[in-house]
Amino acid sequence: LPFSGFPAPPRPPQRLLPRRAAVESEALQVAQSSLPGISTVVLGALAASTAQLARAGQAQPQAGPGSFFGPERWAGRTAAIALVWVAFLGYSFFLAPGKGPEAQAADQALLNQVLSTPFDGSVSPLFVCIFNMLGIWPVIYSATLLPGAERQSPVPAYPLVFASFFLGAFALSPYLALREYRGTAGSSGNLDWFTGNFLESRLTALLLLAGALYLSLFALGNGVIGDVAPAAAWASFLPIFTSSLTAHVSSVDFMVLWMFFGPVLLEDGRRRGVFVGKPDEWATSEKAQFALCAALPVFGGVAWLLSRPPLPEQR
């Protein structure tokens, strides 16, 4: 204050505000330019799942002798998921941001941070949430796919399902496209120890729920559990989403896994005696359960693992 005997406090540099505005403007421009590619991949995955769900209540054609496609493997499903897989690969390799030398160096630093110190505030909390949720999605898919994995052909389940812990939809899509349908009661076959004792356990689902809740609250509070700061969380996430290949592709991967889950949920339910027949014939409680579990990302899958009935072989 001029007449208090104390010097006036220094003013913050005026250059920071224009620079911050320029960074935000550039990030928004990159996000807008990425939107067509992201929409193609994510909406393609949604369309593939919608087609499978629409066909679920229809009479299945009978396969001819030696036919690869038939009641257990629908050609439309294989083609649709394959197209999404190719589109996702193409987008990630050719169109996604973050491929320059400086961006790659920053991307490697970001990956090291999110693996070593994810909760110290040095990384966007929303990205920390998405990145770690990509470790929960594969457990959900393992718990819903592996009970029908015995004698799968032409691709075995375990290598691709477990590879999805590291590669997400890149690894899981070929298995979803080529696997045989196992959506009837008694079609789960013999369960191995890991599937029967870990993936079928309610305790596993509770641990997944606890992890998903913590990550969501961490992201919602922008790194502070108990706070509600979605605008700040988005503001800290957008720059790395538009500049980091890892953050960008991981976010799209999360959405693709979400879009692909509905048919997997339906098949697992039918193995357990629910969601049988045409959807308009389901009980009201089954309609609500399916809608909730398919619509909510991660939490819907965890809710299904908590509420699903046991397999007939385990009763």
DATAJO-V40024 format. One record per backbone hydrogen bond with DSSP energy under -0.5 kcal/mol. NH is the residue of the N-H (numbers start at 1). CO is the residue of the C=O. Records with the same first field share a line. If there is no record, write none. Layout:
NH=CO  CO
This chain:
4=1
6=1
16=13
18=14
19=15
20=16
21=17
22=18
23=19
24=20
25=21
26=22
27=23
28=24
29=25
30=26
31=27
32=28
33=29
34=30
35=31
38=34
39=35
40=36
41=37
42=38
43=39
44=40
45=41
46=42
47=43
48=44
49=45
50=46
51=47
52=48
53=49
54=50
55=51
56=52
58=55
67=64
70=73
78=74
79=75
80=76
81=77
82=78
83=79
84=80
85=81
86=82
87=83
88=84
89=85
90=86
91=87
92=88
93=89
94=90
95=90  91
96=91
104=100
105=101
106=102
107=103
108=104
109=105
110=106
111=107
112=108
113=109
114=110
115=111
116=112
117=113
120=117
128=124
129=125
130=126
131=127
132=128
133=129
134=130
135=132
136=132  133
137=133
140=136
141=137
142=138
143=139
144=140
145=141
146=142
148=145
149=146
152=149
160=156
161=157
162=158
163=159
164=160
165=162
166=163
167=163
168=164
170=167
171=168
172=168
173=169
175=171
176=172
177=173
178=174
179=175
181=72
186=271
187=184
189=186
196=192
197=193
198=194
199=194
200=195
201=198
205=201
206=202
207=203
208=204
209=205
210=206
211=207
212=208
213=209
214=210
215=211
216=212
217=213
218=214
219=215
220=216
221=217
222=219
223=218
224=221
225=223
227=224
229=220
233=229
234=230
235=231
236=232
237=233
238=234
239=235
241=237
242=238
244=240
245=98  243
248=244
249=245
250=246
251=247
252=248
253=249
254=250
255=251
256=252
257=253
258=254
259=255
260=256
261=257  258
264=260
265=261
266=262
267=263
268=264
269=265
270=266
271=267
272=268  269
273=270
274=269
281=278
282=279
287=283
288=284
289=285
290=286
291=287
292=288
293=289
294=290
295=291
296=292
297=295
299=297
300=296
301=296
302=298
303=299
304=300
305=301
306=302
307=303
308=304
312=271
314=311
315=311  312
